[in-house]
Amino acid sequence: MKHFMNILAVFNSKVDNRDLLDQAVDLAQRNWATLTVMDVIEEAPSSLAKLRANVSFERGCGGFDF
């Protein structure tokens, strides 16, 4: 059986995600995998817009793409 090495669980914190997180943790433990959990936000905070105005990001080099 093929094993997962890295697992990404993406969820929305405004919704009850206990089942999703339980399944992701279980899968990661059974595969000895790294689990990364990411929360999705609907709208970026205004502080991010300020950051974006002051920082340049390059495409295709693993940086942010705004």
The 8 nearest C-alpha neighbors of each residue, nearest first, counted from 0:
[[1, 2, 3, 30, 29, 4, 26, 31],
 [2, 0, 3, 30, 4, 29, 32, 31],
 [3, 1, 30, 4, 0, 32, 31, 29],
 [2, 4, 5, 30, 32, 1, 6, 27],
 [3, 5, 32, 33, 2, 6, 30, 31],
 [6, 4, 33, 32, 3, 34, 7, 35],
 [7, 5, 34, 33, 35, 8, 32, 27],
 [6, 8, 35, 36, 34, 9, 5, 37],
 [9, 7, 36, 37, 35, 6, 10, 23],
 [10, 8, 37, 38, 36, 7, 39, 11],
 [9, 11, 38, 39, 12, 37, 8, 16],
 [10, 12, 39, 13, 38, 14, 40, 9],
 [13, 11, 14, 38, 10, 15, 39, 16],
 [12, 14, 11, 15, 16, 10, 40, 39],
 [15, 13, 12, 11, 16, 10, 17, 39],
 [14, 16, 17, 13, 12, 18, 11, 19],
 [17, 15, 19, 18, 14, 20, 10, 12],
 [16, 18, 20, 19, 15, 21, 22, 14],
 [19, 17, 21, 20, 16, 22, 15, 23],
 [20, 18, 16, 22, 17, 21, 23, 8],
 [19, 21, 23, 17, 22, 18, 24, 16],
 [20, 22, 18, 24, 19, 23, 17, 25],
 [23, 21, 25, 19, 20, 24, 26, 18],
 [22, 24, 20, 26, 25, 21, 27, 19],
 [25, 23, 27, 21, 26, 22, 20, 28],
 [26, 24, 22, 28, 23, 27, 21, 29],
 [25, 27, 23, 29, 24, 28, 22, 30],
 [28, 26, 32, 24, 30, 25, 29, 31],
 [27, 29, 31, 25, 30, 26, 24, 32],
 [28, 30, 26, 27, 31, 25, 32, 24],
 [31, 29, 32, 27, 28, 2, 3, 26],
 [32, 30, 28, 27, 29, 33, 4, 3],
 [33, 31, 4, 27, 30, 5, 3, 34],
 [32, 34, 5, 6, 4, 27, 35, 31],
 [35, 33, 6, 7, 27, 5, 32, 36],
 [34, 36, 7, 6, 8, 37, 33, 5],
 [37, 35, 8, 7, 9, 34, 38, 10],
 [36, 38, 9, 8, 10, 39, 35, 7],
 [37, 39, 10, 11, 9, 12, 40, 36],
 [40, 38, 11, 10, 37, 41, 9, 12],
 [41, 39, 42, 38, 43, 11, 12, 13],
 [40, 42, 39, 43, 11, 44, 13, 38],
 [43, 41, 40, 44, 45, 39, 47, 48],
 [42, 44, 47, 45, 40, 41, 48, 46],
 [45, 43, 46, 47, 42, 48, 40, 49],
 [44, 46, 48, 47, 43, 49, 50, 42],
 [47, 45, 49, 44, 48, 50, 43, 51],
 [48, 46, 50, 45, 49, 44, 51, 43],
 [47, 49, 51, 45, 46, 50, 52, 44],
 [50, 48, 46, 52, 47, 51, 53, 45],
 [51, 49, 47, 53, 48, 52, 54, 46],
 [50, 52, 48, 49, 54, 53, 47, 55],
 [53, 51, 49, 50, 54, 48, 55, 47],
 [54, 52, 50, 51, 49, 55, 48, 56],
 [55, 53, 51, 52, 50, 56, 49, 57],
 [54, 56, 57, 53, 51, 52, 63, 50],
 [57, 55, 63, 62, 54, 58, 64, 65],
 [56, 58, 62, 60, 59, 55, 63, 64],
 [59, 57, 60, 64, 56, 62, 63, 61],
 [58, 60, 61, 57, 62, 64, 63, 56],
 [61, 59, 62, 58, 57, 63, 56, 64],
 [60, 62, 59, 63, 58, 57, 64, 56],
 [63, 61, 60, 56, 57, 64, 58, 59],
 [62, 64, 56, 65, 61, 57, 58, 60],
 [63, 65, 58, 62, 56, 57, 59, 61],
 [64, 63, 56, 51, 58, 57, 62, 55]]
